Amino acid sequence: MRHGEVYNPNRVLYGRLPGFALSDRGQQMAEAAAAAIVAQGRPVGRLLASPLERAQQSAQPIAKATGLDIVTDERVIEPTNWFEGKVNHGKGAAFRNPKNWHKFWNPFLPSWGEPYRSVANRMRSAMDDAWNTEGEGDIVVVSHQSPIWMTHLDIAGKPLTHDPRKRRCDLSSITSFEKRNGEWVEVDYRNPAADLLKNAIDVGAV
């Protein structure tokens, strides 16, 4: 599950920076996602979340609904990014400034942040460990757009290099995977907060 909308009036790329919490609408999104999970009627056995505030806040409605403790897992955190704290929207966007273009020398890595392969590997590691942990029920992991999309591409056997503007990973969306014959398979994508997306600000993702 991706976190909800972040309060980000200046539209900066917040990455791992502290102080970026859910907006009121983001809280509503998280509650909608939690309600969708509960409505499935399936038991939830574990709840993991990135250490960043927006992910922890998004996990709280699920914790309240299921009675589970939130287990923090550093491996599902947002990737590092050289552009953290810079404006990421409109004419003043950092990527439009020629002074920053030296960071784009290798879009396949990418050269401006944590390598895509590193992100996919740590997500897979977290998923494997969660799957192999003794217990019953679904495992909910609250993470971020880039790590979730890297997981989608990697499990689908697709190249990790991509256009971030074309990710299918909306705020508070739920991408589901399960293991079949020892291999991860994507089985579902849902957007329980779709009605709240129209006016949402979503420009802070790496």
N, C-alpha and C positions, 0 to 999 in steps of 0.2 A: 504494500500500500504506500502511495506517495502522500506526503504531508499536505495540509491545506494551505490556503493563501496566507502569505506573510505580509505583515504591515511594512510596506516599502514605498512610501510616497515619493521618494527621490529616485526610484527606479534604478537602483544600483545592483551590480552583480554581487550578491552578499556571500555566496560560497560558504566558507566555514567561519565567517566573521561572527563574533558574539553580538547579542543585542537585537537579533532579528526574530521576533516572535510572531505567532499567528495573529492575524487581524480578527475582528469580530466575525467576518464572513468566513475566514479560514477555520475558526472554531466550529461554525455551523457545518462546514464541509466535513470536518473530522467526525462530527456527530452523525452526519448522514452516512459516512463510510462505516462507522461502527454499527449503526442501525442495519445496514445492508448485510454486514457480516453476521449479526445476531439473527436476522430474518432467515438466513439459510437453514437454521435449525441444526447445524453441524457443531459438534463440540470443538472448542478451541483449547488446545493443551498448553501452548506457549505463546508469549508475546515478546518480541524483540524490537528494539528501536535504535536508530542512530543516536549518538550522544547530543546532537545539536538540538537546541531548544524547540524549534518548530516540529521536529519529529517526536520528541518526548511529549509535547503538548497534544499532538495528533494521536498519540497512543493512549492518552488518558481516558477518552470516552470508551475505548475498547476494554481497558483495564477495569473501569467502573462497571461495565456491562457484564464482564465475565468473571470478575473477582481475581483476575491474574495480576501478578506483579510484572512490572516492565523490566525486562532484562536488557541492559545496554550493551550493544555490540559495536565496537569501533569499526569493524570491517564493512558495515553498511552505511558509512558516512559519505557525505558529499565529497567529490574529488577536490584536490587542491587546484587553484587556478591563479595565474599571474594577474588577472584582471579584477580580482576581488576588490571591492570598495569603489570601483569605477562605474560611471554611468553606462548603462547597457541598453539604452533605448533612444531613438530619435537622432537628430542631427548631431548631438553632442556625444554620441556613443563612442567609447574608447577605441573600438575597432576601426573607426573611420579616420582616426588621427594617424598620419604617416609616421609619427614618432614611435608608435606602437607596432608597426608592421614587422619589425624584426622578430616578433614573437610568433609570426605565422609561417616560419620557414618550413615547418613540417606538419601539415594538417592531418597526416595519417597517424601521427604518434598519440596525441597532438603535442606540439612544442610549447604550447602556452599553459600546460598543466599536467596532471597525472596521466600517464599513458592509459589508453583505453584498455589494453590487455591487463594492466595492473588492477583496474577497477573490476573488470569481469572476473578475474581470478579470485579476488578477495570476496566478492559476492558469492561466487560458487563455493568457496571455502565455508562461509557462514551458513549457506544453505545446506551443505553436506553435513556439517556438524549438528545443525538443528534437526535435520531429518534423522540422524543416527542417535540422537539423544533419547534415552528411554522415556516412554510416555505415550499417551494416546491423544488423538484430536489433531485438528489443523494447527499450523504454525503461522502466526501473523507477524510479518516483518515490516516495520514502518521505516521507509528509506526516502530516497530522493530521485528526481527525474533521471539524471544521468546514470546512476548505478542500476536502476530498474531497466532502463533502455539497453544498457550494455548487456545485462543478463538476458533480455529478450533476444538481442542479436546473436549473442554467443550460443545460446541454447538452440536457436533456429539454424545455426551453422552459417550465418551471414557475416560479411565483413563488418568489423567494428567501426570503421571510418564512416561517418554519416553527416548529414546536415542537421544540426540541433533544432532547427525550425520545423523539422518534419517528424519529430518524435511523437509517438502515440502514447502519451503518458500524462494525462491531465491531472490537475490538482485533486488530491484525495481519490484518485482512481485506484483500482485494484487489479493487479496482474497476477494470475494464479499459475503455479507450476506444481507438478507432482512427478515422482519417480516411477517409471514403468520399465520393468526388466533392467533395473540398475541405471537407467538413463533419464535425465531430466527432460520433461516435455511441458510446453506451455499449454494450458487447458482452458483459460478463460481470461477475458478482459472486461471489466465493468467500470462504469462511470457514475457512481451513486450521487455525486454532487453536481451533475450536469446542469441542473436548473440554476445553480449559483455561479456558473462560469462566465456568464455574459459580460459582466462589468468587473471581473476579477483582474488584478494585476499579477501577471506571471512573467516577469522579465528578469528575475534574479537567479535563475538556474544556470549552472555551469554548462 
